[in-house]
């Protein structure tokens, strides 16, 4: 067998020492029964204990992992209203069973929230309030024993109706000391423990040391629970309960019809300050006086028969909900104010940052720029923070901007609060210097200012040009419908245009028709149900009214959803927009109708002829309209260059680039292809070619073009490259010049 380690020896020895302090019950004598509940630090089972005289006793077994203070506290106390401790028993492994007496009626919480409590009180011949006072007195006796009569002063810290059990005679016994503390041999610091609805404010806040007053608060909640037979703070979360108790100071609801002694007793238990609460001896005395006053007992009995508790609890819940909504509203308002404050601080910080970098033009300075500039100047001669703050306040109060700063005098500075002569002289000196800089700045603007001025002038010109070259037209899209029979229909779409305001026609276009500004119109007809085209898309050059070329036949018995897309492309004279699109959905083919009239603002191209467009002269012949007027009247015509005009003139006269006609050029090429018999002859060929004078490259109009001169019958020598080198030289001779 292996020897135990040092740690195992230490733990086992400490376990033996703890077990030696309590009565030890053999595990073979214990038979574990059903699971009946859960304690603070372990599960609770029922069981049977076989005594040495072979008799058996029903017991409660609380299974714990370690023997903490609970077994030690139970071994020191013995009272008729506290659960009796029998000993400990070794369980499996390192676990232990704390063996106590068994309460047949279960917990007080389960009993008062069941119908059994009312039936037992009626069967025993007691009034409901008599049972309430009896239980309240028994619990108070048990707590009073822990606080004052036990060997050590003990606070339970988790007193609630679930930790109070009833035996077969309906006697209350306090149990579950897992969170209890000994105040005699230790100073109990605030720590988390207990159940939310029964916890005192000091235990929630953990702000001060725990005292016996903590159990008094919990006792008041148990008393309210016995009287009302309701669950305290039902349907509230733990955080909500903590908030109501510690921040709002709201305690459990007490009806106004409650007798004064009971109401006063509960209120004395719920004082927010622990030292202001009543102690358990005072509470026990109040209960004894209440039992001795039969008149008050009868009044309390009548009160118990009422349903005022539920009404008051519902009223309190309504008030709490209203309070929650008010708090939520206030929170939202505070968030909005906080957001606005942050934004304001951000803006002010941005303004202060910009004040450190003022514009070059002093006339653009705001109060912040002026204040920062004045503070910088005065800080050189005065180091008084209060004085600078007063001057800054005066600058803002009198709204001293940059323009007003340049006009200030010494009297004005004195009015602002600059009392010292030296400070005023220094400030006036800097103001005069600022004036000189401002004059130079206006006479010779910086590059940035010059750029801004140029951009502003350009913007003004562009806006003026936009207004002068703008035109408004309306595009009309419609549909023709023919009825073939009752169900069969034929239709086609059309597009037309017109001026919106006919009085401005001469100032906006050379043509009196708006179609001169439209280049092409395209029609696309689709079946919206199948998303497929009905016919091939068609595009037409605009010459007034434009239609799609083909008629479309449909049967109206089917579901008709026809989508037409009309794309209008504007002429080159229009800069914006270049095109527009009109989409319409047709669901009825009963009659011809206009589908849409769209107003379009067009911006025309600016040109040298804009003056003649905007201001028509009497000497200008007005244009004549014809069906294809957009081809001539709607565009700015340009003439070709002189070189192109000369080329087209030669082509019209039948001459090539050598000045020869087609017949002469063909004859010359045929002669060059025929070999010459004289090889040593001159290779330069002399042909009789009509001499044509060289034409001057001048620009002529069609109306002033002169007739070409007749060719001279004299021949001239033409040097033509006939397949050999253009330069011909012999060996040993120099290169001849080009002839």
Secondary structure, 3 states (H helix, E strand, C coil): CCCCCHHHHHHHHHHHHHHHHCCEECHHHEEEEEEEEECCCCEEEEEEEECCCCCEEEEEEEEECCCCHHHHHHHHCCCCCECCEEEEEECCCCCEEEEEECCCCEEHHHHHCCCHHHHHHHHCCCCHHHHHHHHHHHHHHHHHHHHHHCCCCEECCCCCHHHEEECCCCCEEECCCCCCEECCCCCCCCCCCCCHHHCCHHHHHCCCCCCCHHHHHHHHHHHHHHHHCCCCCCCCCHHHHHHHHHCCCCCCCCCCCCCHHHHHHHHHHCCCCHHHCCCHHHHHHHHHHHHHCHHHHHHHHHHHHCCHHHHHHHHHHHHHHHHHHHHHHHHHHHHHHHHHHHHHHHHHHHHHHHHCCCCCCHHHCCHHHHHHHHHHHHCCCCCCHHHHHHHHHHHHHCCCCHHHHHCCCHHHHHHHCCCCHHHHHHHHHHHHHHHHHHHHHHHCCCHHHHHHHHHHHHHHHHHHHHHHCEEEEEEEEEEEEEECCCCEEEEEEEEEEEECCHHHCCCCCCCCCHHHHEEEEEEEEEECCCCEECCCCEEEECCCCEECCCCEEEECCCCCCEEEEEEEEECCCEEECCEEEEEEEECCCCCCEEEEEEEEEEEECCCCCHHHHHCCCCCCCCCCCCCCHHHCCCCCCCCCCHHHHHHHHHHHHCECCCCCEHHHHHHHHHHHHCCCCCCCCCCCCCCCCCECCCCCCCCCCCCCCCCCCCCECCCCCCCCCCCCCCCCCCCCCCCCCCC
